[in-house]
């Protein structure tokens, strides 16, 4: 496992993943909702920041966050979960 990223790095990676995923959903899926979005985000974030956790755990944590300020809350939540592991 690589070094745990900061909340700011997680937030940046999640924002970047959202932009890339939006393009994927619009251009590849022709605007159809992508049901496995959390898996896609997890792969993107781990590819960008390193293997600081498992894809399965990151996918689970991403899908557990429900908030209108999603990037910030997701980064906080993931950082907290990483500290607890």
DAVEN-V335212 format. One record per helix or strand of 3 or more residues. SS is the DSSP state (h for helix, s for strand). FROM is the first residue (numbers start at 1). LEN is the number of residues. If there is no record, write none. Layout:
ss=<SS;SS>
from=<FROM;FROM>
len=<LEN;LEN>
This chain:
ss=<h;h;h;h>
from=<7;37;55;70>
len=<21;13;10;15>
